[in-house]
Amino acid sequence: MTALDERGVRAGHAEVWSALGTVRDPELDEPLTDLGFVARCEVSAAGHAVIRLRLPTYFCAPNFAFLMVADAYDAVAGVPGLTGLDIRLDDHFASDVINRGVAARQGFVASFEGEAVDELDTLRYDFVRKAVLAGTDRVCRTLSGTGLNPAELTLGEVPPGPDLDRLRARRRELGLPAGDGDPLLLDPATGRRVEPGDAKRHLAFARLTRTSMEANSGVCRGMLRARYSLTAEEEGTG
């Protein structure tokens, strides 16, 4: 690969940053770039990417941290034209183990040998199910005052918007129905339509899930700012 000029470096940085923006905190369902979890993002003239990730506390759960770093590695490794990738998590009690494991593509169990007994697929699916519930509540909130009954609607009958697009995407991740003719309300664990008699309880649980995730997001943002002395504007600068 020939050396990149200044324009090429900027373009490479933009592509890497965009790739990182596809990676979500598994629990909060928000991009790492929005949360301020990307501390450093650089691309050299030789096409080598250097990424440094951070978390709100030194003791954030290692399974969440491993998912984040592994997903970020996969996303950035897919950027065309890169000649190398150095991606690490800093300032975490398990940084060394996580960074070695992700770089070696070992998986969670092999990385935490003798401590972990399962890979993280089940945990990931559980969080996406929560994201489906939270997304359902966001979409239903947009229906307030319209007179439309969520229990009677299909996705195609919901007014279009980013919340609906996000809900469809999360449902597809789980292999759940996400077409225009599919019901707005469904059980994310089974994929079955929520019956009208169960709709009130389902929507209450969806609302609780959303508010809990948003509260956790606020706490994490506040702790990150305090830990690294950031302003709100500095969070997503990388």
CORGIVEN-V189403 format. One line per field, one symbol per residue. ss: DSSP state (a for helix, b for strand, c for the rest). burial: 1 if it has 24 or more other C-alpha atoms within 12 Angstrom, else 0. A space follows every 50 residues. Layout:
BEGIN
ss=???
burial=???
END
This chain:
BEGIN
ss=cccccaaaaaaaaaaaaaaacccbccccccbaaaaccbbbbbbccccbbb bbbccccccccaaaaaaaaaaaaaaaaccccccbbbbbbcccccaaaaaa aaaccccaaaacccccccccaaaaaaaaaaaaaaaaaaaaaaccccccca aacbaaaccccaaaaaaaaaaaacccccccccbccbccccccbccaaaaa aaaaaaaaaaaaaaaaaaaaaaaaaaaacccaaacccc
burial=00000000100110111111111111111111111111111111101111 11111110010111111111111011101011011111111101101111 11100011001100000001000110111111111111111010000011 11111001000011111111100101110001111111000011000010 01100110110011001001101110000000001101
END
